Amino acid sequence: MKKIFILTFAALTLCSCSDKKQRAMENINSEIAAGNFTIADSLIDSYISQNELGEDERYELNFQKDLMHRKRLDFRSDKESVVKYISRYYPEVDDAMLEKWEKSKALETMMIDGEKKYFNRAARNLFRIDREAGKRKLEVDGESIDELQLLLEKHLPEVMAQAKESPARQSVPKKMKITYTLTVPANTVPANETIRCWLPYPRTDSRRQTNIELLSVDAADYLISSDEYLHKSLYIEKRAVENEAAVFKYSFLMSAAAEWFDLKPENIKPYDKESELYKKYTAERNTHVIFSDLIKEYSAKIVGNETNPLLVSNKILQYIKDSYPWASALEYSTMANIPEYVIENNHGDCGMVGLLYITLCRYNGIPAKWQSGFMLHPGDVNLHDWAETYFEGIGWVPVDPSFIRRSFADKDVNAFYSNGIDAYRWIVNDDYSQEFSPAKKYPRSETVDFQRGEVEWSGGNLYFNKWKWNIDVEYLD
């Protein structure tokens, strides 16, 4: 009888402890959701110190603290600075106008520790997201020259003509020399500590990206991951030296071709729905490719009764073009579901609309996947994300849901990015949220994409605000 009592008492104790931990976690999550970050930080510290935790649970709790820090960095602007920028175009700006824009999500805010903070680029984004505000800005500033548009007006007809004559549907490649540099400022990491750095590297398994030649690496030892790792990287370790910046740098040559398929609905064959490719690339995938009720609702609204894969893809792209203007984005790691964020906030950058496109395609039984790296257009070099869509009988076709927003006079050119891509691309990633080689010990700065790089030391991850990156492109043809 005594044994039974002891066992029962132990079970009750375990149950009581479990309930207590659950309530503590609910309290932490509630404070985070309310934007009470200082309180949540303290509660997490107490929870970690008072409980025996597994490695995964401790990792996740510390990452929640990290995410709050990242959100604080994203939302640092105050009302005064926002009003100052807006008043260039709306001298009459007042609280009622701000409230209207905030309600429409054109002016992004967050309550942090009881204070309304604005997204760092909220004021600029207002004139990208709100159409009337965009018109007002145009009236004040006047028309500006879009150098990238001018380049594409010339480049796209050329590569389309070349692709028509090519069995591989490709253009004559552009040869480029790329130098990539990541710099950790002096004394960011204590002297003699090892800094681990992953730099973006060109994939060698892409039909559009060839003749890759490594020219130099500013390190005696380095590791280039195999193409099996869908985030392709060049890994370097360096010892921190007191009062000296740690510089990670390398150069390579690459030839990059445009690709254009000139697809027609009748070109597309029925899918083999039993194939592994079909099953993999039409499946949901945490955390951003989820067939939620909102995605199903918007799919019905956009696609209707259409079933031809190419026409479904085109309907999705047209909806993105018409509905979601480009705007500077929050860090991806801070968004729980990126496609839903785009729908709810009526805007998105390249990767955000890319994930929305991929999700809607997959929900409609069209295989689609993520691809990203850099856009390398002369005068407009930057991070960029796009997609690839699989059409039966054709294969994988590049699609750029962000560049589809551009308009051209020629109808064929206007549809180019629905089944083609220009030559000025550097492909680093063939999926999102993938592993690194060697593995990273601490949470990534970018949990979805991999372009700027990743850096850590024994004391933890070094977030983007702790280092700088630079890319230099020389055009050799």
Helices and strands as residue ranges (DSSP letters): H 2-33, H 37-50, H 55-74, H 79-86, H 95-103, E 109-112, E 115-118, H 122-129, H 131-141, H 147-164, E 174-184, E 194-200, E 209-217, E 223-224, E 233-239, E 246-256, E 259-260, G 265-267, H 276-281, H 293-303, H 309-323, G 332-334, H 338-345, H 350-363, E 368-377, E 380-391, E 395-399, G 403-405, H 411-414, G 416-418, E 420-421, E 425-429, E 454-457, E 460-462, G 464-466, E 468-475
